[in-house]
Structure formats: C-alpha cells, structure tokens
C-alpha cells in the first residue's frame, strides 16, 4: 500500500460552491468593466444626464424622448450644455396654449429664431451641429450660414382644416424649414433643389435623413404635396413615427 493515502474526493456541494464563486467573480469583473465604460461614454449611458456637448450615442434618443414631458429638465440640459436660450412666459389658451416657449437665440435661423418647445430647440441645436454643418462641409466645403424657416407657431388644425386633429404648430412643438444659405451666399431651397441627382439634392436628403433620430416626426417633399417646399420637424407621437 502506498505510504501516502489518497485525498478523499471533495464533496459535490463544495465543488458547486467553488464554481458559483468563480462565476460571480467573472460577472463582477464584467459589470465593473461595463460601468467604467459607461462612465467614460455618457452618450451611451441611459442613467447619465443628457449633455449636448456629448456626441450622439445609444442613449441619446431615449433621453430626448424623456425631455418632452419635463420642461424644467429640458432647460436644465440647455444650461448644463452652455446653450444660450430665453425662457418666455406662456401664451395662448385651449388647444393653442404654449406653456413652453423657449428661444435658442444663437441658432442661425432666418428671419429670426422663433419660440418653440424646448425639445424642438434641442433637436435643432443637435441637427445643426451634428448633421447640417458636417453635410455642408462634405458637399460644399463650407458652412451653412443661415437656415430659412416658415415659422413654428400657428394656431390651426392639421392642413388648416376646420375639424380634425390640431397641428403640432398650434403649441409651437414644430418648425418648418424652407432652405439653407451657405457662407458664400449660395441658397439651397427645398422647393427648387429637392429633385434630381445634384449635390444640392444630395445635401437636402442627407440633412432630412439626419433629422430622423432627433425629431419624432420628419416630413419632406417625399411625404406629400403639402410639404413640397419645406421640411416639417416636430416632437410629438411615437418616436420615429414618420420619417419621410
């Protein structure tokens, strides 16, 4: 008989505990790595406050959605992001009550930046920075100096009807974009430049498509004849409910 007695086998329960402890250790390490990564990438972190200085990320859309029902937090985002804005007093009544009238005064909108809801203003800020200006550099090697609009507020029902749903314009929760003027004075209009295969048409399609992750509704000449001369952006309905 061997002078050294063989060690008795470990009980099955002890081996199971060891395996469970090893799994917990691995999961803890993965969780810590994930937390560290989210901490360094707040644009992907759904629990991090929205900051417009962060690049767009996986969580940006859900954060924008949350702002639609929280005017205070929306304006806090503007303050946190050092965006110049004015908070105007509410105006109107009934279906045309504008409880949220926020003006982002430095947006290059012509004739001037109109009061909109705060989420629409944030959408425009991100659209200009992350979509419009990069597209202008790609297609024209220069910046957009001015964006023409047809207004944000209009106390009316959809398509000006006497019955039916109220337009998002009735509360300033929408804006219509008509065209763009480049730094050298070149004008690009939705009405005249949408059709065809020109650089202008490609630019217009790129900025239309780029608006879709930033606004709940995006309508263009592809949608219907009523939008042949402008883009309509609003912050109502299902997110990405319409993008056309």
C-alpha positions in Angstrom: 0.0 0.0 0.0 1.3 3.5 -0.9 2.6 5.3 2.2 0.7 8.4 1.2 -3.1 8.0 1.5 -5.1 9.4 -1.4 -7.1 12.6 -0.5 -10.8 11.9 -0.2 -12.8 13.5 -3.1 -14.3 16.9 -2.3 -18.0 16.8 -1.7 -20.2 17.7 -4.6 -21.6 20.7 -2.8 -18.2 22.2 -2.2 -17.3 21.9 -5.9 -20.6 23.6 -6.9 -19.9 26.5 -4.4 -16.4 26.9 -6.0 -17.9 27.1 -9.5 -20.6 29.6 -8.3 -17.9 31.8 -6.7 -15.9 31.8 -9.9 -18.9 32.8 -12.0 -19.7 35.6 -9.5 -16.1 36.8 -9.8 -16.3 36.9 -13.6 -19.7 38.6 -13.6 -18.4 41.2 -11.1 -15.4 41.9 -13.3 -17.6 42.3 -16.4 -20.0 44.6 -14.5 -17.2 46.8 -13.3 -15.8 47.0 -16.8 -19.2 47.9 -18.2 -19.7 50.5 -15.5 -16.3 52.0 -16.2 -17.0 52.1 -20.0 -20.4 53.8 -19.5 -18.8 56.3 -17.1 -16.4 57.3 -19.9 -19.1 57.2 -22.6 -22.1 59.1 -21.1 -23.7 59.3 -24.6 -24.4 55.5 -24.3 -25.4 55.6 -20.6 -29.1 55.8 -20.1 -28.6 56.9 -16.5 -26.2 59.8 -17.2 -27.8 63.2 -17.6 -28.1 64.4 -21.2 -25.3 66.9 -22.1 -25.4 68.3 -25.6 -21.6 68.5 -25.6 -21.5 64.7 -25.7 -21.6 63.1 -29.2 -24.8 61.2 -30.2 -25.0 57.7 -28.7 -27.2 54.7 -28.0 -29.0 56.5 -25.1 -29.4 59.9 -26.8 -32.8 59.2 -28.3 -34.3 57.9 -25.1 -33.1 61.0 -23.2 -34.6 63.3 -25.8 -37.9 61.4 -25.5 -37.9 62.0 -21.7 -37.5 65.7 -22.2 -40.8 66.1 -23.9 -42.7 65.8 -20.6 -40.2 67.7 -18.4 -39.7 71.4 -19.4 -37.6 72.1 -16.3 -35.1 69.3 -17.1 -35.1 70.2 -20.8 -34.0 73.8 -19.9 -31.5 72.3 -17.3 -29.9 70.4 -20.2 -29.5 73.7 -22.1 -27.9 75.3 -19.1 -25.7 72.3 -18.5 -24.6 72.4 -22.1 -23.9 76.2 -22.1 -26.5 76.8 -24.8 -27.8 80.4 -24.9 -31.6 80.5 -24.6 -34.5 82.5 -23.3 -37.5 81.1 -21.4 -40.6 83.2 -22.3 -43.9 83.3 -20.4 -46.7 81.0 -21.5 -49.1 82.4 -24.1 -52.4 81.4 -25.6 -55.2 79.2 -24.4 -57.1 76.0 -25.1 -55.6 73.9 -27.9 -53.2 76.7 -28.7 -51.8 77.2 -25.2 -48.0 77.4 -25.5 -46.8 76.6 -22.0 -43.3 76.0 -23.2 -41.9 78.9 -25.2 -38.1 78.6 -25.4 -35.9 80.5 -27.8 -32.4 79.4 -28.8 -31.2 82.9 -29.8 -27.9 81.9 -31.4 -29.4 79.4 -33.9 -28.8 80.8 -37.4 -32.5 80.8 -38.3 -34.0 83.4 -40.6 -35.9 85.6 -40.2 -35.0 85.0 -36.5 -35.2 82.1 -34.1 -38.8 81.6 -33.2 -40.2 80.4 -29.8 -40.6 76.6 -29.8 -40.9 74.0 -27.2 -37.6 73.3 -25.5 -37.3 69.8 -27.1 -37.7 71.2 -30.6 -35.0 73.7 -29.8 -32.6 71.0 -28.6 -33.4 69.0 -31.7 -32.5 72.0 -33.9 -29.3 72.5 -31.9 -28.1 68.9 -32.4 -29.3 68.9 -36.0 -27.3 72.0 -36.9 -24.1 70.7 -35.2 -24.2 67.0 -36.0 -26.0 66.9 -39.3 -26.3 70.1 -41.2 -22.8 71.6 -40.8 -21.0 68.2 -41.5 -23.1 67.7 -44.6 -22.4 71.2 -45.8 -18.7 70.5 -45.4 -19.0 67.2 -47.3 -20.9 68.6 -50.2 -19.8 72.2 -50.5 -16.6 72.5 -48.4 -18.1 75.4 -46.4 -20.6 76.0 -43.6 -24.3 76.9 -43.6 -24.6 80.5 -42.6 -28.4 80.6 -42.4 -31.4 78.3 -42.2 -34.7 79.7 -43.5 -37.9 78.7 -41.8 -41.6 79.3 -42.3 -42.3 79.5 -38.6 -43.1 77.4 -35.6 -46.4 78.6 -34.2 -49.7 78.6 -36.0 -53.0 78.1 -34.1 -54.6 75.7 -36.6 -55.6 72.2 -37.2 -53.8 69.8 -39.5 -53.6 71.3 -43.0 -55.7 74.2 -41.9 -58.9 72.2 -41.7 -61.9 73.2 -39.7 -62.1 69.8 -38.0 -59.7 67.1 -37.1 -56.6 66.9 -35.0 -54.7 70.0 -34.0 -51.3 70.6 -35.6 -48.2 70.5 -33.5 -47.7 74.1 -34.7 -50.6 75.1 -32.5 -48.3 74.7 -29.5 -45.0 75.6 -31.1 -44.0 72.0 -31.0 -42.9 72.0 -34.6 -41.0 74.0 -37.1 -40.9 74.2 -40.9 -37.5 74.5 -42.7 -37.5 76.0 -46.2 -33.9 76.4 -47.2 -30.2 77.0 -46.4 -27.8 79.7 -47.3 -24.1 78.8 -47.4 -21.2 81.0 -46.3 -20.6 82.2 -49.9 -24.2 83.2 -50.3 -25.4 80.2 -52.3 -29.0 79.3 -51.5 -30.3 75.7 -51.4 -34.1 75.5 -51.3 -36.3 72.6 -50.6 -38.7 73.7 -53.3 -36.2 74.1 -56.1 -33.4 71.7 -55.3 -35.0 68.5 -53.9 -35.4 66.7 -57.2 -32.5 65.3 -59.2 -29.0 64.0 -58.5 -27.2 67.3 -57.8 -25.0 68.0 -54.8 -27.8 70.2 -53.6 -30.3 67.4 -53.7 -27.9 65.0 -52.0 -27.3 67.6 -49.3 -31.1 68.0 -48.7 -31.6 64.3 -48.5 -28.8 63.9 -46.1 -30.0 66.6 -43.7 -33.6 65.2 -43.9 -32.4 61.7 -43.1 -30.1 63.0 -40.3 -33.1 64.8 -38.6 -35.0 61.5 -38.1 -33.1 60.3 -35.0 -33.5 63.8 -33.4 -37.2 64.5 -34.0 -40.3 62.4 -33.5 -41.7 63.4 -36.9 -39.8 64.4 -40.0 -41.8 65.2 -43.2 -40.4 66.3 -46.6 -41.4 66.5 -50.3 -41.3 62.7 -50.3 -44.3 62.7 -47.9 -46.9 64.6 -49.8 -47.6 67.7 -51.9 -48.2 69.9 -48.9 -44.6 69.5 -47.9 -43.1 70.2 -51.4 -41.4 73.3 -50.3 -40.2 72.6 -46.7 -39.2 70.0 -44.1 -41.5 69.7 -41.1 -40.0 68.7 -37.8 -41.9 68.1 -34.6 -41.6 66.3 -31.2 -45.0 64.5 -31.0 -46.3 61.0 -31.4 -44.3 57.8 -31.4 -40.5 58.3 -31.7 -39.6 58.0 -35.4 -43.2 57.6 -36.1 -42.8 59.1 -39.5 -39.5 59.8 -41.3 -40.1 60.6 -44.9 
